[in-house]
Amino acid sequence: MRNIYFVIIALFILIYIVMEVRKKRFSIKESFWWVISSIIMLILAIFPYSIDKIAKLLNISYPPSLLFVLCILFLLFINFRNSKKIAEQQEKIIELAQNVAILKNEKK
């Protein structure tokens, strides 16, 4: 019975992500990993002992630590992707600023 709260939370997160994509506040490409993570949360909420079986399969003695490691790896992956996109955007901004400066110089 207490897992129903986690199912509701996972469903709420999934619905929220889909609604944000539908309102065009969040791109489909960006939302992919968040949808995957909310589906995994939903599966783990419905089948809570699956993390125990996966931990036993991977020879991990304390199953919640596997969950924390997976969450940390997911957040590091998202952080790396965002850092990469920020670096790409900074390069584009520099290039655009240089182009604007060239055009202003030609206009004079």
CNS distance restraints for C-alpha pairs under 8 A (distance, minus, plus):
assign (resid   2 and name CA) (resid   6 and name CA) 7.68 0.50 0.50
assign (resid   3 and name CA) (resid   7 and name CA) 6.34 0.50 0.50
assign (resid   3 and name CA) (resid  45 and name CA) 5.89 0.50 0.50
assign (resid   3 and name CA) (resid  46 and name CA) 7.02 0.50 0.50
assign (resid   3 and name CA) (resid  48 and name CA) 7.97 0.50 0.50
assign (resid   4 and name CA) (resid   8 and name CA) 6.12 0.50 0.50
assign (resid   4 and name CA) (resid  45 and name CA) 7.60 0.50 0.50
assign (resid   5 and name CA) (resid   9 and name CA) 6.16 0.50 0.50
assign (resid   6 and name CA) (resid  10 and name CA) 6.08 0.50 0.50
assign (resid   6 and name CA) (resid  42 and name CA) 7.47 0.50 0.50
assign (resid   6 and name CA) (resid  45 and name CA) 5.54 0.50 0.50
assign (resid   7 and name CA) (resid  11 and name CA) 6.08 0.50 0.50
assign (resid   7 and name CA) (resid  41 and name CA) 7.91 0.50 0.50
assign (resid   7 and name CA) (resid  42 and name CA) 5.62 0.50 0.50
assign (resid   7 and name CA) (resid  45 and name CA) 5.40 0.50 0.50
assign (resid   7 and name CA) (resid  46 and name CA) 6.62 0.50 0.50
assign (resid   8 and name CA) (resid  12 and name CA) 5.98 0.50 0.50
assign (resid   9 and name CA) (resid  13 and name CA) 6.20 0.50 0.50
assign (resid  10 and name CA) (resid  14 and name CA) 6.20 0.50 0.50
assign (resid  10 and name CA) (resid  38 and name CA) 5.65 0.50 0.50
assign (resid  10 and name CA) (resid  39 and name CA) 7.31 0.50 0.50
assign (resid  10 and name CA) (resid  41 and name CA) 5.83 0.50 0.50
assign (resid  10 and name CA) (resid  42 and name CA) 5.20 0.50 0.50
assign (resid  10 and name CA) (resid  45 and name CA) 7.89 0.50 0.50
assign (resid  11 and name CA) (resid  15 and name CA) 6.04 0.50 0.50
assign (resid  11 and name CA) (resid  38 and name CA) 7.52 0.50 0.50
assign (resid  11 and name CA) (resid  42 and name CA) 6.91 0.50 0.50
assign (resid  12 and name CA) (resid  16 and name CA) 5.97 0.50 0.50
assign (resid  13 and name CA) (resid  17 and name CA) 6.18 0.50 0.50
assign (resid  13 and name CA) (resid  38 and name CA) 6.48 0.50 0.50
assign (resid  14 and name CA) (resid  18 and name CA) 6.30 0.50 0.50
assign (resid  14 and name CA) (resid  35 and name CA) 6.10 0.50 0.50
assign (resid  14 and name CA) (resid  38 and name CA) 5.68 0.50 0.50
assign (resid  14 and name CA) (resid  39 and name CA) 7.33 0.50 0.50
assign (resid  15 and name CA) (resid  19 and name CA) 6.05 0.50 0.50
assign (resid  16 and name CA) (resid  20 and name CA) 6.16 0.50 0.50
assign (resid  17 and name CA) (resid  21 and name CA) 6.30 0.50 0.50
assign (resid  17 and name CA) (resid  26 and name CA) 7.92 0.50 0.50
assign (resid  17 and name CA) (resid  31 and name CA) 6.90 0.50 0.50
assign (resid  17 and name CA) (resid  34 and name CA) 7.48 0.50 0.50
assign (resid  17 and name CA) (resid  35 and name CA) 6.98 0.50 0.50
assign (resid  18 and name CA) (resid  22 and name CA) 6.17 0.50 0.50
assign (resid  19 and name CA) (resid  23 and name CA) 6.15 0.50 0.50
assign (resid  20 and name CA) (resid  24 and name CA) 6.24 0.50 0.50
assign (resid  20 and name CA) (resid  25 and name CA) 5.34 0.50 0.50
assign (resid  20 and name CA) (resid  26 and name CA) 5.55 0.50 0.50
assign (resid  21 and name CA) (resid  25 and name CA) 5.90 0.50 0.50
assign (resid  21 and name CA) (resid  26 and name CA) 4.74 0.50 0.50
assign (resid  21 and name CA) (resid  27 and name CA) 5.79 0.50 0.50
assign (resid  21 and name CA) (resid  28 and name CA) 6.21 0.50 0.50
assign (resid  21 and name CA) (resid  31 and name CA) 7.43 0.50 0.50
assign (resid  26 and name CA) (resid  30 and name CA) 6.86 0.50 0.50
assign (resid  26 and name CA) (resid  31 and name CA) 6.70 0.50 0.50
assign (resid  27 and name CA) (resid  31 and name CA) 6.12 0.50 0.50
assign (resid  28 and name CA) (resid  32 and name CA) 6.23 0.50 0.50
assign (resid  30 and name CA) (resid  34 and name CA) 7.78 0.50 0.50
assign (resid  31 and name CA) (resid  35 and name CA) 6.08 0.50 0.50
assign (resid  32 and name CA) (resid  36 and name CA) 6.28 0.50 0.50
assign (resid  33 and name CA) (resid  37 and name CA) 6.12 0.50 0.50
assign (resid  34 and name CA) (resid  38 and name CA) 6.15 0.50 0.50
assign (resid  35 and name CA) (resid  39 and name CA) 6.17 0.50 0.50
assign (resid  36 and name CA) (resid  40 and name CA) 6.24 0.50 0.50
assign (resid  37 and name CA) (resid  41 and name CA) 6.14 0.50 0.50
assign (resid  38 and name CA) (resid  42 and name CA) 6.12 0.50 0.50
assign (resid  39 and name CA) (resid  43 and name CA) 6.20 0.50 0.50
assign (resid  40 and name CA) (resid  44 and name CA) 6.12 0.50 0.50
assign (resid  41 and name CA) (resid  45 and name CA) 6.05 0.50 0.50
assign (resid  42 and name CA) (resid  46 and name CA) 6.17 0.50 0.50
assign (resid  43 and name CA) (resid  47 and name CA) 5.90 0.50 0.50
assign (resid  43 and name CA) (resid  48 and name CA) 7.90 0.50 0.50
assign (resid  44 and name CA) (resid  48 and name CA) 5.01 0.50 0.50
assign (resid  44 and name CA) (resid  49 and name CA) 7.76 0.50 0.50
assign (resid  44 and name CA) (resid  50 and name CA) 6.72 0.50 0.50
assign (resid  44 and name CA) (resid  51 and name CA) 7.11 0.50 0.50
assign (resid  48 and name CA) (resid  52 and name CA) 7.94 0.50 0.50
assign (resid  49 and name CA) (resid  53 and name CA) 6.56 0.50 0.50
assign (resid  50 and name CA) (resid  54 and name CA) 6.19 0.50 0.50
assign (resid  51 and name CA) (resid  55 and name CA) 5.99 0.50 0.50
assign (resid  51 and name CA) (resid  63 and name CA) 6.35 0.50 0.50
assign (resid  51 and name CA) (resid  64 and name CA) 7.72 0.50 0.50
assign (resid  51 and name CA) (resid  66 and name CA) 7.72 0.50 0.50
assign (resid  51 and name CA) (resid  67 and name CA) 7.30 0.50 0.50
assign (resid  52 and name CA) (resid  56 and name CA) 6.08 0.50 0.50
assign (resid  52 and name CA) (resid  63 and name CA) 5.34 0.50 0.50
assign (resid  53 and name CA) (resid  57 and name CA) 6.08 0.50 0.50
assign (resid  54 and name CA) (resid  58 and name CA) 6.21 0.50 0.50
assign (resid  55 and name CA) (resid  59 and name CA) 5.98 0.50 0.50
assign (resid  55 and name CA) (resid  60 and name CA) 4.92 0.50 0.50
assign (resid  55 and name CA) (resid  61 and name CA) 7.11 0.50 0.50
assign (resid  55 and name CA) (resid  62 and name CA) 7.45 0.50 0.50
assign (resid  55 and name CA) (resid  63 and name CA) 5.23 0.50 0.50
assign (resid  55 and name CA) (resid  66 and name CA) 6.43 0.50 0.50
assign (resid  56 and name CA) (resid  60 and name CA) 5.78 0.50 0.50
assign (resid  56 and name CA) (resid  61 and name CA) 7.05 0.50 0.50
assign (resid  56 and name CA) (resid  63 and name CA) 7.66 0.50 0.50
assign (resid  60 and name CA) (resid  66 and name CA) 7.25 0.50 0.50
assign (resid  62 and name CA) (resid  66 and name CA) 7.34 0.50 0.50
assign (resid  63 and name CA) (resid  67 and name CA) 6.88 0.50 0.50
assign (resid  64 and name CA) (resid  68 and name CA) 6.38 0.50 0.50
assign (resid  65 and name CA) (resid  69 and name CA) 6.09 0.50 0.50
assign (resid  66 and name CA) (resid  70 and name CA) 6.11 0.50 0.50
assign (resid  67 and name CA) (resid  71 and name CA) 6.20 0.50 0.50
assign (resid  68 and name CA) (resid  72 and name CA) 6.08 0.50 0.50
assign (resid  69 and name CA) (resid  73 and name CA) 6.07 0.50 0.50
assign (resid  70 and name CA) (resid  74 and name CA) 6.10 0.50 0.50
assign (resid  71 and name CA) (resid  75 and name CA) 6.20 0.50 0.50
assign (resid  72 and name CA) (resid  76 and name CA) 6.07 0.50 0.50
assign (resid  73 and name CA) (resid  77 and name CA) 6.08 0.50 0.50
assign (resid  74 and name CA) (resid  78 and name CA) 6.27 0.50 0.50
assign (resid  75 and name CA) (resid  79 and name CA) 5.99 0.50 0.50
assign (resid  76 and name CA) (resid  80 and name CA) 6.02 0.50 0.50
assign (resid  77 and name CA) (resid  81 and name CA) 6.22 0.50 0.50
assign (resid  78 and name CA) (resid  82 and name CA) 6.17 0.50 0.50
assign (resid  79 and name CA) (resid  83 and name CA) 6.07 0.50 0.50
assign (resid  80 and name CA) (resid  84 and name CA) 6.10 0.50 0.50
assign (resid  81 and name CA) (resid  85 and name CA) 6.27 0.50 0.50
assign (resid  82 and name CA) (resid  86 and name CA) 6.10 0.50 0.50
assign (resid  83 and name CA) (resid  87 and name CA) 6.22 0.50 0.50
assign (resid  84 and name CA) (resid  88 and name CA) 6.31 0.50 0.50
assign (resid  85 and name CA) (resid  89 and name CA) 6.11 0.50 0.50
assign (resid  86 and name CA) (resid  90 and name CA) 6.12 0.50 0.50
assign (resid  87 and name CA) (resid  91 and name CA) 6.35 0.50 0.50
assign (resid  88 and name CA) (resid  92 and name CA) 6.38 0.50 0.50
assign (resid  89 and name CA) (resid  93 and name CA) 6.12 0.50 0.50
assign (resid  90 and name CA) (resid  94 and name CA) 6.21 0.50 0.50
assign (resid  91 and name CA) (resid  95 and name CA) 6.23 0.50 0.50
assign (resid  92 and name CA) (resid  96 and name CA) 6.06 0.50 0.50
assign (resid  93 and name CA) (resid  97 and name CA) 6.03 0.50 0.50
assign (resid  94 and name CA) (resid  98 and name CA) 6.18 0.50 0.50
assign (resid  95 and name CA) (resid  99 and name CA) 6.21 0.50 0.50
assign (resid  96 and name CA) (resid 100 and name CA) 6.13 0.50 0.50
assign (resid  97 and name CA) (resid 101 and name CA) 6.16 0.50 0.50
assign (resid  98 and name CA) (resid 102 and name CA) 6.18 0.50 0.50
assign (resid  99 and name CA) (resid 103 and name CA) 6.17 0.50 0.50
assign (resid 100 and name CA) (resid 104 and name CA) 6.08 0.50 0.50
assign (resid 101 and name CA) (resid 105 and name CA) 6.10 0.50 0.50
assign (resid 102 and name CA) (resid 106 and name CA) 6.18 0.50 0.50
assign (resid 103 and name CA) (resid 107 and name CA) 6.13 0.50 0.50
assign (resid 104 and name CA) (resid 108 and name CA) 6.64 0.50 0.50
